[in-house]
Amino acid sequence: MSTATQATRALEAAKVGFERIEYEYVAGQDKIGLHAAAAIGADPAEVLKTLMVEVDGKPACAVIPSDCTLSMKKVAVAFGAKTAAMMPPDKAERLTGFHTGGISPFGQKKRVPVAFEATALGVERIVVNGGKRGLMVRLAPADALAVSGGVAKGLVAEG
């Protein structure tokens, strides 16, 4: 299976170190991030899921631990907006160039503002989708922020 994607090409172009991790993607999973964490034997708090949102009607990307829930109120605040909502999957696919279950914050077709959950970045390495279903990349949080143009913000719901 080829592991070159727009996401991995963006990481390579930025000259950051990362590790590719492939796993058996199972379609129809409810919690794709948790499934990925279990499949690769990683802590769900270090395996981040990429969620496409709309803030005041404009696209943005939120990256949070796979075992957490996104707070739309916090997302709106993080992006300086009044409202936030999940982006419909078909719109997210058209905008990013990736299929749902394989959306990465790196190498998206159209660059949008990106925010990572701040509490998830206090580890040596995080795992993020590599741009296709069944492919993750492990890299330093600072590199993830740099390549995505992202910021660290509080995005998850409490409890």
BELCOR-V91915 format. One record per residue. N is the residue number from 0. RES is the residue in one small letter. SS is DSSP state (hx for helix, st for strand, lp for the rest). PSI is psi in degrees with one decimal (none if undefined). Layout:
BEGIN
<<N RES SS PSI> <N RES SS PSI>>
END
This chain:
BEGIN
<<0 m lp 128.1> <1 s lp 136.1> <2 t lp 11.6> <3 a lp 122.9> <4 t lp 172.5> <5 q hx -34.6> <6 a hx -48.5> <7 t hx -32.8> <8 r hx -39.2> <9 a hx -40.4> <10 l hx -42.8> <11 e hx -41.8> <12 a hx -32.4> <13 a lp -5.5> <14 k lp 42.7> <15 v lp 149.1> <16 g lp 134.8> <17 f lp 158.0> <18 e st 132.4> <19 r st 137.1> <20 i st 117.1> <21 e st 147.2> <22 y lp 166.6> <23 e lp 105.2> <24 y lp 130.4> <25 v lp 115.3> <26 a lp 149.6> <27 g lp 5.4> <28 q lp 140.6> <29 d lp -49.2> <30 k lp 85.1> <31 i hx -41.5> <32 g hx -42.0> <33 l hx -38.2> <34 h hx -44.4> <35 a hx -43.8> <36 a hx -45.5> <37 a hx -41.0> <38 a hx -33.0> <39 i hx 1.5> <40 g lp 36.4> <41 a lp 157.9> <42 d lp 123.8> <43 p lp -25.6> <44 a lp -19.2> <45 e lp -6.0> <46 v st 110.8> <47 l st 142.5> <48 k st 146.2> <49 t st 120.4> <50 l st 129.2> <51 m st 131.1> <52 v st 169.3> <53 e st 123.7> <54 v st 120.2> <55 d lp 38.5> <56 g lp -0.7> <57 k st 145.7> <58 p st 146.4> <59 a st 169.2> <60 c st 128.7> <61 a st 131.8> <62 v st 116.2> <63 i st 161.8> <64 p st 143.4> <65 s lp -17.9> <66 d lp 13.8> <67 c lp 166.1> <68 t lp 136.5> <69 l st 136.2> <70 s lp 113.4> <71 m hx -33.1> <72 k hx -45.6> <73 k hx -34.3> <74 v hx -45.9> <75 a hx -46.5> <76 v hx -44.4> <77 a hx -35.1> <78 f lp 10.1> <79 g lp 36.5> <80 a lp 171.7> <81 k lp -33.5> <82 t lp 155.5> <83 a st 145.2> <84 a st 156.0> <85 m st 142.8> <86 m lp 137.7> <87 p lp 141.3> <88 p hx -42.7> <89 d hx -37.0> <90 k hx -40.7> <91 a hx -40.8> <92 e hx -43.7> <93 r hx -42.1> <94 l hx -42.8> <95 t hx -28.7> <96 g lp 4.9> <97 f lp 155.8> <98 h lp 148.2> <99 t lp 143.7> <100 g lp -7.4> <101 g lp 14.3> <102 i lp 131.3> <103 s lp 151.2> <104 p lp -5.7> <105 f lp 137.3> <106 g lp 23.9> <107 q lp 149.1> <108 k lp -43.6> <109 k lp 122.1> <110 r lp 129.3> <111 v lp 162.3> <112 p st 141.9> <113 v st 137.5> <114 a st 135.8> <115 f st 144.1> <116 e st 119.7> <117 a hx -40.2> <118 t hx -17.3> <119 a hx -8.7> <120 l hx 4.5> <121 g lp 24.8> <122 v lp 167.4> <123 e lp -41.0> <124 r lp 143.8> <125 i st 161.2> <126 v st 127.7> <127 v st 155.1> <128 n st 139.8> <129 g st 10.4> <130 g st 3.7> <131 k st 158.0> <132 r lp 130.2> <133 g lp 9.8> <134 l st 122.7> <135 m st 160.1> <136 v st 140.3> <137 r st 127.8> <138 l st 169.7> <139 a lp 139.6> <140 p hx -40.0> <141 a hx -37.2> <142 d hx -39.7> <143 a hx -44.3> <144 l hx -44.8> <145 a hx -47.7> <146 v hx -37.2> <147 s hx -14.7> <148 g lp 22.1> <149 g lp 167.2> <150 v st 157.7> <151 a st 123.8> <152 k st 163.8> <153 g lp 119.3> <154 l lp -15.2> <155 v st 152.6> <156 a lp 145.7> <157 e lp 146.6> <158 g lp none>>
END
